[in-house]
Amino acid sequence: MTMTITTSVRPESQPSSGARAWMGRAACATRPDIDFFPEEPDSEGPALRLCGTCPVRLPCLEHAIAHRELGIWGGTNEGERRRIRLRSLTSSVSRCLRWHPSLTPSCTT
């Protein structure tokens, strides 16, 4: 049996089978009336509020960070996810420098 999820609020990219499992339970899956790709930051409110009620917010956010998705995902906008990636990168570099002060090649990959 093949499960297909279609929704007007998510990008056209084909999600992996693992992603499909949580996407079907997402609060946005049944809300085509909410714009998850607003052109103006002032228009993000309805999408962000819906994300705040979503039972799969964390896997959605992880997916959005991993795939550099556009729009509102996991209760964050693109700028917020960019800051999360930068903090994660900075934290990884700090840990690497702490454990490998000589900057071994494993720290730069």
C-alpha positions in Angstrom: 0.0 0.0 0.0 1.4 3.4 -1.0 0.6 6.4 1.1 0.6 9.8 -0.6 0.3 13.0 1.2 -0.7 16.1 -0.7 -1.2 19.5 0.9 -1.2 22.9 -0.5 0.9 24.3 2.3 4.1 22.4 1.9 6.7 22.6 -0.9 6.5 20.2 -3.9 9.6 18.3 -2.9 9.1 14.6 -2.4 9.5 13.8 1.3 11.2 10.6 2.4 9.0 7.8 3.8 10.1 8.7 7.3 9.0 12.3 6.7 5.7 11.2 5.3 4.8 9.5 8.7 5.0 12.7 10.7 3.7 15.0 7.9 0.4 13.3 7.9 -0.1 14.2 11.6 1.0 17.8 11.1 -1.6 20.5 12.1 -1.0 22.2 8.8 -1.9 19.2 6.7 -5.6 20.1 6.9 -5.2 23.9 6.8 -4.8 25.0 3.2 -6.3 28.4 4.2 -3.1 29.4 6.2 -0.2 30.8 4.2 3.1 29.1 5.2 5.0 31.0 2.7 4.2 34.7 3.5 6.0 37.4 1.6 6.0 39.7 4.6 7.1 38.8 8.1 4.0 40.6 9.4 1.9 37.9 7.8 3.6 34.9 9.6 1.3 35.1 12.7 -1.4 32.6 11.7 1.1 30.0 10.5 3.3 30.4 13.7 0.3 30.1 15.9 -0.9 26.9 14.2 2.7 25.5 14.5 2.5 26.2 18.3 -0.3 23.6 18.5 1.2 21.0 16.3 2.1 17.5 17.7 5.0 17.1 15.2 6.7 20.5 15.5 10.1 19.0 16.4 10.4 16.6 13.5 9.1 19.3 11.2 11.7 21.7 12.5 14.5 19.1 12.1 13.4 18.4 8.5 13.3 22.1 7.7 16.8 22.6 9.0 18.2 19.6 7.3 16.6 20.4 3.9 16.8 24.2 4.1 13.1 24.6 3.5 11.5 27.9 2.6 8.6 29.4 4.6 7.3 28.5 8.0 8.2 25.0 9.3 8.3 23.8 12.9 7.2 27.1 14.2 10.1 29.0 12.8 10.8 31.2 9.7 13.8 31.0 7.4 15.8 33.5 9.4 15.3 31.7 12.7 16.3 28.4 11.2 19.4 30.1 9.7 20.4 31.3 13.2 19.8 27.8 14.6 22.1 26.3 12.0 24.8 29.0 12.7 24.5 28.4 16.5 24.9 24.7 15.9 27.9 25.2 13.7 29.5 27.6 16.2 28.9 25.1 19.0 30.4 22.2 17.0 33.5 24.3 16.1 33.9 25.3 19.8 33.6 21.7 20.9 36.1 20.6 18.3 38.6 23.2 19.3 38.2 22.3 22.9 39.0 18.7 22.2 41.4 19.2 19.3 43.3 22.4 19.8 45.6 21.5 16.9 42.6 21.6 14.5 42.9 18.0 13.2 41.3 17.3 9.8 38.3 15.7 11.5 37.4 19.1 12.9 37.1 20.7 9.5 34.8 18.2 7.9 
